[in-house]
Amino acid sequence: MPAKDEMPSTLERSPKKAQSTWAKTHDSAVDQYGEGERAHRTAFAAVKHSFEKVGDHWEPKDEKGPSDKQAEKTGEAARKGGRTAEGVDANATKKHLMDVAKRLDVEGRSRMNKDELVEAIKKANARETRKSRNS
């Protein structure tokens, strides 16, 4: 099935470049691995290299690169899976994460360390995505 028919709603609300990255990578992954979860994971990995999830959509990152410890893995270690930051750019500076948390109105952000900010942004992103899907 073509990627445009399977595109997640968060990407539908995102810039055309994010949509294009996901679609091209997804279609290529389907050709290589077949339809299913692996194709979706591969497509999202490509998006996360250049974009970060902010609320209910994806925005371009200031600098391209892996978004979290899982994305930094290669080869067999990457294929084994693991926890991700779910689109939050966990490798960004604390200042950047504070700015994102402020935009998402995360309470208590000024007292949070970097790991706590990543978790709070993940929760805020999930909340905003749910809200967008229900409206």
C-alpha positions as CSV (number, residue, x, y, z in Angstrom):
1,M,0.0,0.0,0.0
2,P,1.4,3.4,-0.9
3,A,2.7,5.5,2.0
4,K,0.3,8.3,1.4
5,D,-2.5,6.0,2.3
6,E,-0.8,5.0,5.6
7,M,0.7,8.3,6.6
8,P,0.2,9.0,10.4
9,S,-1.9,12.0,11.3
10,T,1.0,13.7,13.0
11,L,2.8,13.8,9.7
12,E,-0.3,15.0,7.8
13,R,-0.1,18.1,10.1
14,S,3.7,18.5,9.4
15,P,5.8,20.2,6.6
16,K,5.8,18.7,3.2
17,K,9.4,17.7,3.5
18,A,8.7,15.6,6.6
19,Q,5.8,13.9,4.7
20,S,8.0,13.3,1.7
21,T,10.8,11.8,3.8
22,W,8.4,9.5,5.5
23,A,6.7,8.4,2.3
24,K,9.8,7.8,0.3
25,T,11.5,5.8,3.1
26,H,8.3,3.9,3.9
27,D,7.8,2.8,0.3
28,S,11.5,1.8,0.0
29,A,11.3,-0.2,3.3
30,V,8.1,-1.9,2.1
31,D,10.0,-3.0,-1.1
32,Q,12.8,-4.3,1.1
33,Y,11.1,-5.7,4.2
34,G,7.4,-6.0,3.2
35,E,4.4,-4.2,4.6
36,G,4.2,-3.8,8.4
37,E,5.8,-2.5,11.5
38,R,9.4,-2.6,10.3
39,A,8.6,-0.4,7.3
40,H,6.9,2.1,9.6
41,R,9.8,2.1,12.1
42,T,12.3,2.6,9.3
43,A,10.3,5.6,7.9
44,F,10.0,7.2,11.4
45,A,13.8,6.7,11.9
46,A,14.4,8.7,8.8
47,V,12.0,11.5,9.9
48,K,13.5,11.7,13.3
49,H,16.9,12.3,11.8
50,S,15.8,15.7,10.5
51,F,12.6,16.5,12.4
52,E,11.4,16.5,16.0
53,K,7.9,16.0,17.3
54,V,6.4,19.1,18.9
55,G,2.9,18.7,20.1
56,D,0.8,17.1,17.4
57,H,3.2,17.6,14.4
58,W,6.8,17.4,13.3
59,E,9.1,20.4,13.0
60,P,12.6,20.7,11.4
61,K,15.5,20.2,13.8
62,D,18.2,22.9,14.0
63,E,20.8,20.2,13.3
64,K,20.3,16.9,11.6
65,G,21.3,13.8,13.5
66,P,20.2,11.0,15.8
67,S,17.4,12.1,18.2
68,D,18.2,9.7,21.0
69,K,20.4,6.9,22.3
70,Q,18.5,4.2,20.3
71,A,18.9,6.2,17.1
72,E,22.6,6.3,17.6
73,K,22.9,2.5,17.4
74,T,23.8,0.8,14.2
75,G,23.8,-2.7,12.8
76,E,22.5,-5.6,14.9
77,A,22.2,-3.4,18.0
78,A,19.7,-1.1,16.2
79,R,17.6,-4.0,15.0
80,K,17.2,-5.4,18.5
81,G,15.1,-2.4,19.3
82,G,14.8,-0.4,22.5
83,R,13.2,2.6,24.0
84,T,13.1,5.8,22.0
85,A,12.3,9.3,22.9
86,E,9.3,9.1,20.6
87,G,10.3,11.9,18.4
88,V,11.6,14.2,21.1
89,D,15.1,15.4,20.2
90,A,16.7,14.0,23.4
91,N,20.2,14.9,22.1
92,A,19.3,18.6,21.9
93,T,20.5,21.1,24.5
94,K,18.6,21.6,27.7
95,K,17.9,25.2,26.6
96,H,16.2,23.8,23.4
97,L,14.2,21.3,25.5
98,M,13.1,24.1,27.9
99,D,11.9,26.2,24.9
100,V,9.9,23.2,23.5
101,A,8.5,22.5,27.0
102,K,7.5,26.2,27.3
103,R,5.7,26.1,24.0
104,L,3.8,23.0,25.1
105,D,3.0,24.6,28.5
106,V,4.7,21.9,30.5
107,E,4.3,22.7,34.2
108,G,7.3,22.6,36.5
109,R,9.8,22.7,33.6
110,S,12.1,25.1,35.4
111,R,12.9,22.5,38.0
112,M,13.4,19.6,35.6
113,N,16.7,18.1,34.5
114,K,17.2,17.1,30.9
115,D,15.8,13.5,31.2
116,E,12.7,14.8,33.0
117,L,12.2,17.4,30.3
118,V,12.3,14.7,27.6
119,E,9.7,12.6,29.5
120,A,7.5,15.6,30.1
121,I,7.6,16.6,26.4
122,K,6.8,13.0,25.4
123,K,3.7,13.2,27.5
124,A,2.7,16.6,26.3
125,N,3.2,15.5,22.7
126,A,1.0,12.4,23.3
127,R,-1.7,14.7,24.9
128,E,-1.7,17.1,21.9
129,T,-1.8,14.3,19.4
130,R,-4.8,12.7,21.2
131,K,-6.5,16.1,21.3
132,S,-5.9,16.7,17.5
133,R,-7.2,13.2,16.6
134,N,-10.4,13.7,18.6
135,S,-11.3,17.1,17.1
